[in-house]
Amino acid sequence: MHGNGLFKVFFIIAAITLLMDWYVFNGLRTLTNDWQSKPAKVAVVWGFLIISVGVTIVFLLGMTSFRSAKGMTPFHEWMLSLFLTFFVTKLIFIIILSLGDLGRFIYGIANKASGHRTNGEPYFAPRRKFISEIAILIAAIPFSGALYAMIRGKYDYKVHRHTIYFDELPEAFNGFTITQLSDIHSGSFDNVNAMQRGIDLAKAQKSDLFVFTGDLVNNAAWEIEQYIDRFSQIKAPFGQFSILGNHDYGDYIEWDSLADKVANLEKLKRHHAELGYRLLLDEHVNLEKNGQKIALIGIQNWGRGFVQIGDLDKAMQGIDQDAFKVLLSHDPTHWEEQVRFNPTDIHLTLSGHTHGAQFGIEAAGIRWSPVKYRYLDWAGLVKEKNRHLYVNRGFGFLAFSGRLGIWPEITVITLKKKIA
C-alpha cells in the first residue's frame, strides 16, 4: 500500500482514535469532577490524553517503515501492542460509558413525553460518576492483562509433555524422547536473558532428538545472527533437525530485488547449519537405534492460504511403506489436507505456525482462543485413526509483543510401544 491509499488508512485510524480519546477524556472529567486535588485531576485527564495521542502518533509514524528490508522490529511491535492495548481499553470504557449515556437519553425522552420535565431542567441528566467508575474498573482488566502479556507473559515458558503409544513403533525406540521448538521469530526478542531461560529449559529436557518446526525469523536472515551461539546450545544424541516456515522465505517485506530475497533465504539456510540443525528440505533421514530405524521427514512450508511449496511425495521417496514415520511440517493445515488422508501412514506430525494466537484460555477445562475460528487444529495433540498431530504453541511471538493465556511452549514427546 503506497501514497494516497496509505494516507487514507492513517487518516481514518487517526480520526477514529481521536474521537475515542475525546469521549474517554470527557468520561474522565466526570470521574474527577469532585476531586479536591487539581494536580491529580490534570494528571489523570490530561495525562491520559497526552499519552494516548502520543502512542497513536508514534504508532502511525512507525508503521510507515515496517515493510522495509528490516521488517517489523521490536520497536514496531511495541508500538503496535501499545496502540492495540489503548484501543481495546478505550473501546471497553466507551461501551460502558455509552450505556450510561443511552440511559440518560431514554430518561430524557421519557420525562419529556410524560410532561414531568420542568422548565430549566436539562434535557439530559448529568452523567453519574459511578458509571465512569464502573467503566474504568472494567477497562482496567484488559489493560492490566495486556501489560502483563507484554512484560512477563511472552517469556513465561511452559513445558508440555505428552506420551503417545503406537503399535508400529520399533522396540528399540520405546521411550524415545523428542523436544520440539517452533516459531522462534528471533526478530521479535527484546529481553535476551528472559529468552535464555527458555533455551535453558529446552536443554534441561535432555531428549534423544531435538526438532525445530519453522519460522526461525520474522523476515530476514540477520535476525537470528545475534542468537546463534545461544540456540546452538541445544543438543541431542540423535541430532538436531529443522524445517522452514512461511516467515522464513522473506515474503512479508520489500526487497530491493528478487536476487536479494533469494540470497537472504540461502543465508538463512546457512544459519541453520551454524546452529547445528540439519535443515530438511523435502527429504528424510533414517534414525537408527540397535539396528532398528524410524524415518524423520521434513518438508518446506505448505499451508492453506500461505506458501505451498512443500513436496511430501518427494520427501517420502525411498521410505519403506511399513516404516515408522515422524513428519516435520510447519503448518497444521498441511496435516488436515494431505497427511491424514495420505495412503501411507505418517504416524506423527509435528507442527507450529498458529501461536495459539498468543491469547486465549487454557484452564479449568476451558480451552479457547480466537485462532480456533481460523484453524481446526490450533494447539496440542490431535488423533485421527492411526495418525497423530501435535501443534506447538510457539517459542517466540510476532506482531503483538506479548502472550496471555497461551504461553510460549517447549514440547517434550515420548514415543511408547503399545503393548497388546
Helices and strands as residue ranges (DSSP letters): H 3-32, H 38-63, H 74-114, H 129-151, G 153-155, E 158-166, G 171-173, E 176-181, G 186-188, H 192-204, E 209-213, G 221-227, H 228-231, E 240-243, G 246-249, H 258-274, E 278-279, E 283-289, E 292-298, H 312-316, E 325-328, H 332-334, I 335-339, E 348-351, G 355-358, E 361-363, E 366-368, G 370-373, E 380-384, E 387-391, E 409-417
